[in-house]
Amino acid sequence: MKKGKATIHDIAEKLNITASTVSRALNNNPRISDATKKKVLKVAKQLNYQPNHIASALRSGKSRLIGVIVPTANRNFFSSVIRGIEEIANSLNYKIIISQSYDEFEKEVQTVEALLNARVDGILASIGKTTENFDHFEKVMKRGIPLVLFDRITNDLEVSQVVIDDYLGAYQTVEHLIKNGCSRIVHFTSSQRINIYKERLRGYEDALKDHGIDLDPELVVFSNMQLEDGKSSMNSILHKNIPFDGVFSSSDYAIMGAMQVLKENNFKIPEQVKLAGFGNEPFTSFTEPGITSVDQKSIPMGKLAAETFFELLNNGGTEAIARKTILKPELIIRGSSQVSKPNCSQALTDLQAT
């Protein structure tokens, strides 16, 4: 055998059979006897044969691979979505290729191109924060390859989407803070190009309006929503002496940063300031006090995204009518947002005097 990767021709030569017989045996064709299959598999293992998925995809028209693009895989939310996708895919003998865009537009474009070159049967994606041009996704659709967006979506593409009701999650959270006595609620948000942040801001604004509280633009803070952003945002609020008695963040990481700063400045949580985040990351239940947060139903979201993909695949890809599936969020109330006898009016006075 010549140097390099083993091929079906190498296996055929060693067993003195045809390459087509080897191919059928490797694909468990019923026309091939069990004895021949066992011999082929044994030699394939000896030669460390690795199937050429791209070549197979060219022959069959299907690679049985699905590309999954997420901003980052090291967040519980996205890793749980991936788990949901994988559960459905594996049950149907499909594998997934996971790629991270790191919220960088160029990486997202390059990833889509790489997945197309790998002959994936479809792409499931959550759009990066800096993405404004969607030509790379339109290229996927023009090729007739199923495309499903989840969590971070755009209304500029006529594609199937799976999201949580971000507006409802935000509205319920702010209403919860108001009912527990808060009237000056800071909101941490991010780029309004991203649908989730736009909807969460809208929910925040409507909850205030419906409870007769005027919106103060000073209380709306924009950032990248990471831990350090939460720290810097809270430090800025404190430095400006802006009165507040609650904080609702569109990210658990940012609210965690805010909590750290408040504790460093000796604020009592929730007696003086009530906190709530979004995402229900695992650490929210381990802090002291635990952080109230919105559960995004990440595993169900992943499963529904995968099921939507397979429906599209069975119906001819992009020819099927795009649909939007909206999951209902769940507010997980913990110690950061309520006390037995809330007295936020007194807390507001305390903060103004600080």
C-alpha positions in Angstrom: 0.0 0.0 0.0 1.3 3.4 -0.9 1.9 6.0 1.8 -1.0 8.3 2.7 -4.6 7.7 3.8 -6.0 4.2 3.1 -8.8 4.1 0.5 -11.5 1.5 -0.4 -9.2 0.5 -3.3 -6.5 -0.5 -0.8 -9.0 -2.6 1.2 -10.2 -4.2 -2.1 -6.7 -5.0 -3.2 -5.9 -6.7 0.1 -9.1 -8.8 0.0 -9.0 -9.4 -3.8 -12.5 -8.0 -4.2 -13.9 -5.0 -6.1 -13.9 -1.4 -4.6 -17.7 -1.3 -5.2 -18.1 -4.4 -3.0 -16.0 -2.7 -0.2 -18.1 0.4 -0.5 -21.3 -1.6 -0.2 -19.9 -3.5 2.8 -18.9 -0.4 4.6 -22.4 1.1 4.0 -24.0 -2.1 5.4 -25.7 -3.0 2.0 -28.0 -6.0 2.5 -26.7 -7.4 -0.8 -23.3 -8.1 0.8 -22.9 -11.2 3.0 -22.2 -10.8 6.7 -18.9 -12.7 6.3 -17.7 -10.2 3.6 -18.7 -7.3 5.8 -16.7 -8.7 8.7 -13.6 -9.1 6.5 -13.9 -5.6 5.1 -14.4 -4.0 8.5 -11.4 -6.0 9.9 -9.1 -4.8 7.1 -10.5 -1.3 7.3 -9.5 -1.2 11.0 -6.1 -2.7 10.3 -5.4 0.0 7.6 -6.9 2.8 9.8 -9.3 3.6 7.0 -11.2 6.8 7.4 -14.2 7.4 5.2 -14.1 10.5 2.9 -17.3 12.2 3.9 -17.1 14.9 1.1 -16.6 12.2 -1.6 -19.5 10.3 -0.1 -21.7 13.4 0.0 -20.9 14.1 -3.6 -22.0 10.6 -4.6 -25.1 10.4 -2.4 -26.1 14.0 -2.3 -26.1 13.9 1.6 -23.3 14.2 4.1 -25.4 13.5 7.2 -23.6 16.5 8.7 -25.2 19.6 10.2 -23.2 22.8 10.7 -24.0 24.7 14.0 -22.7 28.2 14.5 -22.7 29.9 17.9 -21.1 33.1 19.1 -19.3 31.0 21.8 -19.6 27.4 23.0 -18.3 28.0 26.6 -21.6 29.5 27.8 -24.1 27.2 29.4 -26.9 28.5 27.2 -25.2 27.8 23.9 -23.7 24.5 25.1 -27.2 23.4 26.2 -28.7 24.4 22.9 -26.0 22.3 21.2 -26.9 19.4 23.4 -30.5 19.7 22.4 -29.6 19.8 18.7 -27.3 16.8 19.0 -29.9 14.7 20.8 -32.2 15.0 17.8 -29.5 14.7 15.2 -27.9 11.6 16.7 -31.3 9.9 17.0 -31.5 10.3 13.2 -27.9 9.2 12.5 -26.7 12.7 11.8 -23.6 14.4 13.3 -23.0 18.1 13.9 -20.0 20.3 13.3 -19.8 23.0 15.9 -18.2 26.4 15.0 -17.8 29.6 17.0 -17.9 33.1 15.5 -16.8 34.8 18.7 -19.2 37.6 17.7 -16.9 38.5 14.8 -18.5 39.1 11.4 -15.5 37.9 9.3 -15.3 34.6 11.3 -19.0 34.1 10.8 -18.6 34.5 7.1 -15.6 32.2 6.9 -17.4 29.6 9.0 -20.4 29.5 6.7 -18.0 29.1 3.7 -16.1 26.3 5.4 -19.4 24.5 6.2 -20.6 24.8 2.7 -17.3 23.4 1.4 -17.7 20.5 3.9 -21.0 19.7 2.1 -23.2 19.9 5.2 -26.8 19.1 4.7 -27.9 22.3 6.6 -26.8 25.1 9.0 -28.3 26.1 12.3 -27.0 29.5 13.5 -27.1 32.1 16.2 -26.0 35.5 14.7 -23.1 37.4 16.1 -23.4 40.8 17.6 -21.5 42.6 14.9 -23.3 41.0 11.9 -25.2 43.6 9.8 -24.8 42.0 6.4 -26.4 38.7 5.7 -25.1 37.8 2.3 -23.4 34.7 3.6 -26.6 33.3 4.9 -28.4 34.3 1.7 -25.8 32.2 -0.2 -26.8 29.2 1.9 -30.5 29.7 1.1 -29.8 30.2 -2.7 -28.1 26.8 -2.7 -31.3 25.3 -1.4 -29.6 24.2 1.9 -31.8 24.4 5.0 -31.0 27.3 7.3 -32.5 27.7 10.8 -31.7 30.6 13.1 -32.1 30.3 16.9 -31.9 32.8 19.8 -30.1 35.6 18.0 -32.1 36.1 14.8 -32.8 38.8 12.2 -36.0 39.8 10.5 -34.0 40.6 7.3 -34.0 36.9 6.3 -37.0 34.8 5.4 -35.9 31.7 7.3 -37.3 29.5 10.0 -36.5 30.7 13.5 -36.6 29.3 17.0 -36.5 31.8 19.9 -37.7 32.5 23.4 -40.2 35.3 24.0 -37.6 37.8 25.1 -40.2 40.5 25.4 -42.3 38.5 27.8 -39.3 37.4 29.8 -38.1 41.0 30.3 -41.6 42.3 31.0 -42.2 39.7 33.7 -38.9 40.4 35.3 -39.3 44.2 35.5 -42.9 43.7 36.7 -41.6 41.4 39.4 -39.0 44.1 40.5 -41.8 46.8 40.5 -44.2 44.6 42.6 -41.3 44.1 45.1 -41.1 47.9 45.5 -38.6 49.1 42.9 -39.3 52.3 40.9 -35.8 53.3 39.6 -34.6 50.2 37.7 -31.4 50.3 35.7 -31.4 48.2 32.5 -28.2 46.7 31.1 -28.6 46.1 27.3 -26.5 45.8 24.1 -26.6 46.4 20.4 -30.2 46.9 19.2 -29.2 45.2 15.9 -29.5 42.0 17.9 -33.2 41.0 18.2 -32.9 39.6 21.7 -31.6 42.9 23.2 -34.2 44.9 21.3 -37.0 42.8 22.6 -35.8 42.8 26.1 -35.4 46.6 26.1 -39.0 46.8 24.7 -40.3 44.6 27.5 -38.5 46.7 30.1 -39.9 49.9 28.7 -43.5 48.6 28.5 -43.4 47.2 32.0 -42.4 50.6 33.3 -45.1 52.3 31.3 -47.9 49.9 32.3 -47.1 50.6 36.0 -47.0 54.3 35.6 -43.2 54.7 35.9 -41.5 57.2 33.5 -38.6 56.0 31.5 -35.3 57.6 32.5 -32.7 57.3 29.7 -29.9 57.6 32.2 -30.9 54.2 33.6 -30.4 52.4 30.3 -26.8 51.3 29.9 -25.3 49.8 26.7 -22.3 47.5 26.7 -21.1 44.0 25.5 -22.8 42.4 28.5 -19.8 40.6 29.8 -18.7 40.3 33.5 -16.3 43.3 33.2 -19.0 45.3 31.4 -21.3 44.8 34.3 -18.7 46.0 36.7 -17.8 49.1 34.6 -21.5 49.9 34.0 -22.3 49.7 37.7 -19.3 51.8 38.6 -20.4 54.4 36.1 -23.9 54.6 37.7 -22.4 55.0 41.2 -19.9 57.6 40.0 -22.6 59.7 38.5 -24.7 59.4 41.7 -27.7 58.3 39.7 -30.4 57.1 42.1 -31.7 53.5 41.6 -33.2 50.7 43.6 -33.1 47.8 41.1 -31.1 46.4 38.1 -32.4 44.3 35.3 -29.7 43.0 33.0 -30.1 41.2 29.7 -27.2 39.0 30.7 -26.4 37.1 33.8 -22.7 37.8 33.4 -23.3 41.6 33.5 -25.6 41.3 36.5 -22.9 39.2 38.3 -20.4 42.0 37.6 -22.9 44.6 39.0 -23.4 42.5 42.1 -19.6 42.3 42.8 -19.3 46.1 42.6 -22.4 46.7 44.8 -21.0 44.3 47.4 -17.6 46.1 47.3 -19.4 49.3 48.0 -21.3 47.8 50.9 -24.8 47.8 49.4 -27.2 45.3 50.8 -28.8 43.0 48.3 -31.8 42.8 48.1 -32.6 45.3 50.9 -31.2 48.3 49.2 -30.9 47.1 45.6 -32.7 44.3 43.9 -31.1 42.4 41.0 -32.3 40.3 38.1 -30.6 38.8 35.1 -31.4 36.8 31.9 -30.2 33.4 31.0 -30.4 31.4 34.2 -26.7 30.5 34.0 -25.6 27.8 36.6 -23.7 30.3 38.8 -26.9 32.3 39.4 -28.0 29.7 42.0 -24.6 29.6 43.7 -24.1 33.3 44.5 -25.1 34.8 47.8 -27.8 35.8 47.5 -28.9 33.7 44.5 -29.6 35.8 41.4 -33.2 36.0 40.0 -33.0 35.2 36.3 -35.0 34.2 33.2 -34.7 30.6 32.1 -34.3 30.5 28.3 -35.3 26.8 27.8 -32.0 26.2 26.0 -32.3 22.4 25.5 -35.9 22.6 24.2 -34.7 25.4 21.9 -32.0 23.2 20.5 -34.3 20.3 20.0 -36.9 22.4 18.2 -34.2 24.0 16.0 -33.1 20.5 15.0 -36.6 19.3 14.4 -37.3 22.4 12.3 -34.2 21.6 10.2 -35.3 18.0 9.5 -38.8 19.2 8.5 -37.1 21.6 6.1 -34.8 18.9 4.8 -37.8 16.5 4.2 -39.7 19.3 2.5 -37.0 20.4 0.0 -34.9 22.8 2.1 -35.7 26.5 1.5 -38.7 25.8 -0.6 -40.8 25.2 2.6 -42.6 28.1 4.2 -40.4 29.7 6.9 -41.9 29.7 10.4 -41.1 31.2 13.7 -41.4 29.1 16.9 -41.5 31.0 20.1 -40.9 29.4 23.5 -42.3 30.7 26.7 -39.7 31.9 29.2 -39.7 31.1 33.0 -38.7 33.6 35.6 -36.7 31.9 38.3 -37.0 34.0 41.5 -34.1 33.9 43.9 -32.9 36.0 46.9 -31.5 38.9 44.9 -34.9 40.4 44.1 -37.2 40.0 47.1 -37.3 40.3 50.8 -40.1 39.4 53.2 -41.1 43.0 53.7 -39.7 45.0 50.7 -39.0 48.7 51.4 -37.4 50.0 48.3 -38.5 53.6 49.0 -36.3 53.6 52.0 -33.5 51.9 50.0 -33.8 54.7 47.4 -33.4 57.3 50.1 -30.4 55.5 51.4 -28.8 55.3 47.9 -29.4 59.0 47.3 -27.7 59.8 50.5 -24.7 57.6 49.7 
